[in-house]
Amino acid sequence: MENKELLKQRVEELAGRVNGEVEEILGTLILKVQAPYVTETLTAVKSFNDVPCDFLHDLAGLDLVDHLEVVYQLTSLNGPQHLRVKAIIDRENPVVDSVTRIWQGADYLEREAYDMFGIQFKGHPNLKRIYMWDDFEGYPLRKDYETEPIEIRNLVRQRIDGE
C-alpha cells in the first residue's frame, strides 16, 4: 500500500475513535477534532505504524468568529507524509491541552497563540505573553479585538522600573 493511502487509512481509523472529521485539501490530509481529544489524537498520530507524523512544523491559532482553532502542521522525519490536525476550541472558554509533553518545541508556539488569541494551553510549563507586555489588555488577533482610539495610541507608554 502506498504511503499516502496508508496514512489516510490510519487517520480515518483514528477519526472514528476521537469523533473527528477527515478531509483532503490540495493533497494534504486534515483531521478536525474537538479540543478534549487533542492529546490522544496527536499522541496516536506521532506513533502511527509505518507512517508516523512525528515532527511538529508549526502550531497556529485561528479565529473563525464562532469558534477558535489551533492548527498543528505535522510531517515525518523518515517519510513524505504530511498531516494537518485542527483542534476546535470554544470561543468563550478557549482551553486546550498543551502538547509540550509530546513536542518540547511547541513551547514558544503555544505562547504565541496564547498571546495573540487568548487560547489557554492546560499543562504548559510557562504560559505567559511572548510579544505583548504583561499588562496589555486583550488579544490582538481575535476578530472581536477593538483597537484603542488614535489619541490613546499616540501617547507614549512609560516603562516602569523593574519591567
C-alpha positions in Angstrom: 0.0 0.0 0.0 1.3 3.4 -0.9 2.4 5.8 1.9 -0.3 8.3 1.3 -3.1 5.7 1.2 -1.7 4.1 4.4 -1.7 7.4 6.2 -5.2 8.1 5.1 -6.4 4.8 6.4 -4.7 5.4 9.8 -6.2 8.9 10.0 -9.7 7.6 9.2 -9.4 4.9 11.9 -8.2 7.5 14.4 -11.0 9.9 13.4 -13.5 7.2 14.2 -12.1 6.8 17.7 -12.0 10.5 18.5 -15.1 11.6 16.7 -13.1 13.6 14.2 -13.7 14.6 10.6 -11.2 13.9 7.8 -10.9 15.9 4.6 -8.2 16.4 2.0 -7.3 19.8 0.6 -4.6 20.4 -2.0 -3.2 17.0 -1.3 -2.9 17.4 2.5 -5.0 15.3 4.9 -6.8 17.3 7.5 -8.2 15.8 10.7 -10.5 18.0 12.7 -11.1 17.1 16.4 -12.7 18.8 19.4 -10.3 20.2 22.0 -10.6 17.4 24.6 -9.2 14.9 22.0 -6.0 16.8 21.1 -3.6 14.9 23.3 -5.0 11.5 22.4 -5.0 12.4 18.7 -1.5 13.8 18.5 0.0 11.0 20.6 -1.6 8.5 18.2 -0.5 10.4 15.1 3.1 10.6 16.3 3.2 6.8 16.7 1.3 5.6 13.6 2.8 2.3 12.4 4.8 2.7 9.2 3.6 6.4 8.7 4.3 8.4 11.8 3.8 12.1 11.7 6.4 12.7 14.4 7.6 16.3 13.6 5.7 19.4 14.6 6.5 22.0 12.0 4.1 24.7 13.2 1.3 25.4 15.6 -1.0 28.4 15.0 -4.2 29.9 16.4 -7.1 30.9 14.2 -10.2 32.9 15.0 -13.2 31.8 12.9 -15.7 34.1 14.6 -17.9 31.4 16.0 -15.0 29.3 17.4 -11.2 29.3 17.7 -8.9 26.6 16.3 -5.4 25.5 16.9 -3.8 24.1 13.8 -0.9 21.6 14.1 1.2 21.1 10.9 2.9 17.7 11.1 5.3 15.7 8.9 7.6 12.8 9.3 11.3 12.7 10.0 11.5 9.5 7.9 8.9 9.8 5.2 7.0 12.1 2.9 3.7 12.2 4.9 2.0 15.5 5.8 -0.9 15.9 8.1 -2.8 18.9 9.5 -4.7 18.5 12.7 -7.2 21.2 13.7 -8.5 21.4 17.2 -11.8 23.2 17.5 -12.0 25.3 20.7 -14.9 27.0 22.3 -14.6 30.8 21.9 -16.0 31.6 25.4 -13.7 29.1 27.2 -10.6 28.8 25.0 -8.8 25.9 26.7 -6.9 23.0 25.1 -4.2 20.7 26.4 -0.6 21.7 25.9 1.4 19.5 23.6 4.8 20.4 25.1 4.8 16.9 26.7 4.7 15.5 23.2 6.9 18.1 21.4 9.0 20.4 23.6 9.3 22.7 20.5 5.7 23.6 20.9 6.6 25.9 23.9 7.0 29.2 22.1 4.4 28.4 19.5 1.7 27.9 22.2 2.8 31.0 24.0 2.4 32.9 20.7 -1.2 31.5 20.3 -1.9 32.5 23.9 -0.6 36.0 23.5 -2.4 36.7 20.2 -5.7 34.8 20.6 -6.0 34.1 24.4 -6.0 30.3 24.0 -5.1 28.7 27.3 -2.8 25.7 27.0 -3.5 23.5 30.0 -0.3 22.0 31.4 2.1 24.4 29.6 5.2 24.9 31.7 5.5 28.7 31.2 2.4 30.2 29.7 2.8 33.9 29.6 2.9 36.6 27.0 5.7 36.5 24.5 5.1 39.6 22.3 2.8 41.9 24.2 3.7 43.5 27.5 2.2 41.9 30.6 -0.4 44.5 31.3 -1.6 44.6 27.7 -5.4 44.1 27.6 -7.0 41.8 25.1 -5.7 39.6 22.3 -4.9 41.5 19.1 -5.5 38.8 16.5 -9.0 37.9 17.7 -11.7 39.3 15.5 -13.6 40.8 18.4 -10.5 42.8 19.5 -11.1 46.6 19.4 -8.2 48.9 18.9 -7.8 51.9 21.0 -8.6 55.4 19.7 -5.8 57.3 18.0 -5.5 59.7 20.9 -4.6 57.0 23.3 -2.4 55.1 20.8 -0.3 58.3 20.3 0.5 58.5 24.0 3.9 57.1 24.8 3.8 54.3 27.4 6.2 55.0 30.2 8.2 52.0 31.3 8.0 51.3 35.0 11.3 50.4 36.8 11.7 46.6 37.1 9.9 45.8 33.8 
